[in-house]
Amino acid sequence: MATKGKPPKPEELSKIDYTPPKRGWMDTPVVFKPGMYCHGTRAKYLEAVGMPNARDWSPAEEDWKLPPEWKEIVLKGIKERLQKYRTFHVFMDICVRCGACADKCHFFLGGGDPKNMPVLRAELLRSVYRKYFTTAGKFFGKAAGARELTEDVLKELWYYYFQCTECRRCSLFCPYGIDQAEITIIGRELLNLLGLNLDWIMGPVANSYRTGNHLGLEPHTIKANIEFMIDDIETITGIRVETTFNRKGAEILFVAPSGDLFGVPGNYVAMGELMLFHEIGLDYTWSTLACEGGNFGFFTSMEMAKKLYYKIYSEAKRLGVKWILGGECGHQWRLMNQYLDTWWGPADFLEEPVSPITGTKFENAKGSKVVHITEFTADLIRHGKLKLDPSRNDHLRVTFHDSCNTSRAMGIFEEPRYIIKNVCNHFYEMPESTIREKTFCCGSGSGLNAGENIELRMRGGFPRANAVKYVKEKFGVNMLANICAIDRAALPTLMDYWNPGVGVCGVHELVGNALVMKGEIERTLDLRGEPLPGKGGTD
Amino acid sequence: MPYIEFEGKKIEVDEDGYVANLDDWSEGLAVYMAQKDGITLTDAHWEVINFLRNYYEKYQIAPMIKILVKEIGKVMGPEKGNTKYLYELFPDGPAKQACRYAGLPKPTGCV
């Protein structure tokens, strides 16, 4: 959490101006507005992972300290990626600019800047592609939608490719299936060739390379934090749950986002998981190296994403587990569900995941051998393996925010809802056009959850917040559940800004509240240590 | 890199004002940083700052907010062992403002 920057008041920010500029987009220069972009990365983070052009720089300054041959580097980078990724080449060619995507982007809806229409965001790079890689563009230039790559064009790319959260909502509505996230990913890779990343992304990357997790938690810190949570669980339930670290021969390796081992409300998710695993007697272990489901390398380059993720399979192999259970993390699942198999798979040294409690085979995870925790828990409930008292969540009126990655990259829709409906008595859906595969982004994903870009985040999160406001006013919703650590970090700020009084929680916090454990004391506190209304606590 | 001028020295900080090198920190610097925010550091503030620094020395990261809350409750009395009290001391949030005065780097990632 960075400290600077206070956004304008909600009343002002919600007056969104959709009037396009008078001049064409190529003749409208980019203006860097404070609050709408992040700090540039420090040299030390780039040096830590051997990335090019390591130097301290600021996007607010005129001189970005680019290498003299920067243009050649970018053009060569585009060429290589056109050859390597067929999708990229196709996406550069096939857009007919129909505009179906234009009003699907949360940044455009919340900000009104036409360059945040996905079609135009892509066009920023596409115009450069045309100039240097198509015959029409070479000869007819601007008339063919082509333009020179200049420093101003580069800065414009930087500004808008870090105003995209790679959420892929636009791609859902594209008749050609053009995936703007893929274009943004390539755009950011090109910028990274020149050392033009964000401090908020590169800090976690450097930490993850050193310790295995974004926060830089060292093994003894991970252990101490989890033991601290176990103390709290004992206070609440009277039960001392047990867990193990780096235990060889465990059946399952559990990999959660490190945010859950550090901040709130993530801590309450980890507590719910610790309680659940204890109650069902799961034979699992944490790894203090593979202790991060998230991967900010994915917001840097494909190579960096691979580099940071190798620890997960290598730890699974070293510890000799049968399969991997993954926690409530968002982009972890885009990677695990869509990339792992291609990078290193199939993971033949692991076994096809089978729930040791229910015997259910998770055939969808046959290749990667990684099961999502909501699939696992929903299956336990379905087989009647958990004793639940949903009335312990009666003080909560809950709605569910589908995370972009678990929904659009994986199709996890029903499992979290099934769990919530079994552990809560009051569940309400937001409008259909804002949930499941059409979910609106939190506005802070893909490494944009910094502090200095707070106006951007509040604008980008506006459509999501607006849908929450609807269920808040209609049903009295006071809790926004989700299954992503960036959500848990970003949504509290968004709710405080647009919908004060609405809290944020992970699904397994709700599970932990409702879970009836063998030998527990009468529960008077929820996992947050707050008195449970009507349960011996105060009303 | 930006810097703070303090006692005739240039102290390197990041763009949000966090001290870049832990060794550049001094009690006087914490007082000076707080003054600039219009805050006079009391014994209660120092309790938090000293705990943060000791914890950092052992764990190389700021403590979880839950740990900080519990510790302050232990030392200052149970009625003060809550987030609300910490926000009274550090209006910008203990995770941010208190870490900054204590010379610790800001946590990054999904936080």
Contacts between the chains, C-beta under 8 A, distances in Angstrom:
chain1	res1	chain2	res2	distance
A	1	B	93	7.2
A	1	B	95	6.2
A	1	B	96	5.3
A	1	B	106	6.4
A	1	B	107	7.3
A	1	B	111	6.6
A	2	B	15	7.8
A	2	B	16	4.5
A	2	B	96	7.9
A	2	B	106	6.5
A	3	B	16	4.6
A	3	B	17	6.5
A	3	B	92	6.1
A	3	B	96	5.1
A	3	B	97	7.2
A	3	B	100	6.8
A	3	B	106	7.7
A	4	B	15	7.3
A	4	B	16	5.5
A	4	B	17	7.9
A	39	B	14	7.8
A	39	B	15	4.7
A	39	B	16	7.9
A	42	B	1	7.8
A	42	B	14	7.3
A	56	B	1	5.5
A	58	B	15	7.5
A	199	B	14	7.7
A	199	B	15	7.5
A	200	B	108	6.2
A	203	B	108	3.9
A	203	B	109	7.7
A	204	B	108	5.1
A	204	B	109	4.4
A	207	B	108	7.0
A	207	B	109	7.2
A	213	B	109	7.4
A	214	B	108	6.6
A	214	B	109	3.0
A	214	B	110	6.5
A	215	B	61	6.4
A	215	B	107	5.7
A	215	B	108	7.0
A	215	B	109	4.8
A	215	B	111	6.7
A	216	B	60	6.9
A	216	B	61	5.8
A	217	B	61	6.1
A	218	B	59	6.9
A	218	B	60	5.8
A	218	B	61	7.6
A	220	B	59	7.0
A	221	B	59	4.4
A	221	B	60	7.2
A	221	B	61	6.0
A	224	B	59	7.0
A	225	B	64	5.7
A	225	B	67	7.7
A	228	B	64	6.9
A	228	B	66	6.7
A	228	B	67	5.8
A	228	B	70	7.9
A	229	B	66	7.7
A	232	B	66	7.1
A	257	B	110	5.5
A	258	B	109	6.3
A	258	B	110	7.1
A	259	B	109	6.1
A	259	B	110	3.4
A	259	B	111	5.5
A	261	B	64	8.0
A	262	B	61	7.9
A	262	B	64	5.5
A	262	B	107	6.9
A	262	B	109	8.0
A	262	B	111	6.0
A	263	B	64	6.9
A	263	B	65	6.8
A	263	B	95	7.8
A	263	B	107	7.8
A	263	B	110	7.9
A	263	B	111	4.5
A	264	B	64	7.9
A	264	B	65	5.9
A	264	B	66	6.7
A	266	B	110	7.4
A	267	B	64	6.6
A	267	B	66	6.0
A	294	B	109	7.0
A	294	B	110	5.8
A	296	B	109	7.3
A	329	B	110	7.9
A	449	B	110	7.2
A	451	B	16	6.9
A	451	B	96	7.9
A	452	B	15	7.1
A	452	B	16	7.1
A	485	B	110	3.7
A	486	B	110	5.0
A	488	B	110	7.3
A	489	B	110	4.9
A	489	B	111	5.3
